[in-house]
């Protein structure tokens, strides 16, 4: 599905990603994508929670570590 940068499009993408991480809670890349979506919406609190989940699942991912540090 094509995603543009409108708020509605990002919210729709977030809903789809939420369904995926609920079904596959150990999918660290899914949690990372969820965090990025929250960042796009300016919702840093939700982004931090999602990136912390991605970090817990894959503590050696340098990109996740970068975002974790930036949000902390």
C-alpha positions, 0 to 999 in steps of 0.5 A: 500500500502506498503511503503519503505523508498526510496525517490520515495516511500515517495513522492508517499505516500505524493501525496496520503496524499495530495489528502486526505487532499485536499478532507478532509481539517479538517482531522488533522491526515492526516495533521500530516501524511503529516508533517511526510512525509515532515520530512522524506524528510528533508523538514522542511518548508513544515513539519512546515506548515502541522503540524501547520494545524494539530495543528489548527484542534486539539490543544490538541494532545500532539504528534502534540504539540511536533512536533510543538515545535521541528520544531519551 
